[in-house]
Amino acid sequence: MQTAVVTGGNRGIGYAVCEALAAKDYRVVAVSRDPAASAPPDVEVVQGDLASRRTVNALAVALSERCPTIDVLVHNAAVWPTQLRHNEDGIEESFAVNHLAPFQLNLALEPRLRRVVQVSAGLYVRGRIDPERTPWGKDFDPMRTYCDTKRANLLMVPMFARRWQDAGTTIDAVHPGVIRTNLGDRGGVQGTLLRLFKRLWPAAATGAAPVVRLAAEMQTQTGTGRYFNIDKEQPLPQEPELVRRVWDQAWELTGAR
Ligand SMILES: NC(=O)c1ccc[n+]([C@@H]2O[C@H](COP(=O)([O-])OP(=O)(O)OC[C@H]3O[C@@H](n4cnc5c(N)ncnc54)[C@H](OP(=O)(O)O)[C@@H]3O)[C@@H](O)[C@H]2O)c1
């Protein structure tokens, strides 16, 4: 039986991904901040918080103890920040959860990984990362920061693909579509309007489908380092200097270097 680990498996797209992978006979481990969170039937829950270096490190230890091999790791959890908050390392919350946490987990778990699927967002195209400011939220704006963190995270995918080429571990990223979940929910007039709009959007299972398709591709291993807009492969931005800078900075901020 193959093992799949899904972050943010307690609700939204992550919950639907867990459900679909369990139906495909994977042993599914959902990472959730709340250990008592509901999970689909036959899905194990591991408590884990992606908020800081310390908590991600603790999660890596817990996953290593539970899973000698991780056939597929789905980085699904993310935050759309509605206000500026810093973690215990002084890093802006969504930069830590959306970008640094998957980076740190990839490195901590790499000996046991066979395949990684990064849930991305088409809005990455609007991201403009400023390595001097973005990690600390000095240029914070809810929409901009979400896009910045998703771009930083996505730019790491081809870097990990290259790093893992000899080991045979593959990694691809996917935008799941615009989906009705609680992502970015907020109060006020904007929040009410957003909730109304969301009624028109497809349910979580629709967003899970392209993620699950990529996750299950490991047997065929048709590629690595790719980005899919739902089911369509698209080229990634070519900005090697920025990519190298963001990569080196992530090593430093996660304490890997
Ligand atoms: N929905 C869309 O239209 C859309 C579009 C493009 C991309 N995406 C991407 O799809 C993925 C799933 O999003 P969603 O729409 O399903 O969002 P969601 O319903 O808001 O779910 C987010 C998940 O991330 C978890 N999470 C947040 N912070 C965490 C932390 N510090 N530690 C551990 N888990 C944490 C949440 O756990 P808690 O329950 O503990 O908060 C929740 O399980 C994200 O990567 C998002 O960027 C979504």
The ligand as a Gaussian input file, in Angstrom:
#p B3LYP/6-31G(d) Opt

LIG

0 1
 N       -9.694000      27.792000      -3.145000
 C       -9.177000      28.304000      -4.252000
 O       -9.883000      28.942000      -5.083000
 C       -7.719000      28.130000      -4.552000
 C       -7.219000      28.683000      -5.756000
 C       -5.873000      28.537000      -6.049000
 C       -5.054000      27.830000      -5.176000
 N       -5.556000      27.308000      -4.018000
 C       -4.641000      26.592000      -3.138000
 O       -5.251000      25.378000      -2.718000
 C       -4.698000      24.990000      -1.453000
 C       -5.824000      24.625000      -0.493000
 O       -6.592000      25.790000      -0.288000
 P       -8.121000      25.746000       0.168000
 O       -8.825000      26.614000      -0.806000
 O       -8.558000      24.364000       0.401000
 O       -7.995000      26.594000       1.528000
 P       -8.695000      26.431000       2.949000
 O      -10.040000      25.817000       2.834000
 O       -8.551000      27.770000       3.606000
 O       -7.753000      25.368000       3.694000
 C       -6.442000      25.724000       4.057000
 C       -5.833000      24.566000       4.807000
 O       -4.493000      24.966000       5.187000
 C       -4.358000      24.709000       6.581000
 N       -3.395000      25.583000       7.247000
 C       -3.358000      26.923000       7.253000
 N       -2.363000      27.350000       8.064000
 C       -1.777000      26.250000       8.569000
 C       -0.704000      26.024000       9.476000
 N       -0.039000      27.041000      10.075000
 N       -0.359000      24.751000       9.765000
 C       -1.032000      23.710000       9.219000
 N       -2.059000      23.856000       8.360000
 C       -2.428000      25.114000       8.057000
 C       -5.754000      24.951000       7.151000
 O       -5.831000      24.382000       8.452000
 P       -6.771000      25.016000       9.630000
 O       -8.127000      24.389000       9.450000
 O       -6.086000      24.617000      10.886000
 O       -6.786000      26.515000       9.409000
 C       -6.600000      24.245000       6.099000
 O       -6.587000      22.863000       6.312000
 C       -3.823000      26.162000      -0.999000
 O       -2.482000      25.880000      -1.297000
 C       -4.318000      27.330000      -1.849000
 O       -3.324000      28.312000      -2.037000
 C       -6.884000      27.450000      -3.682000

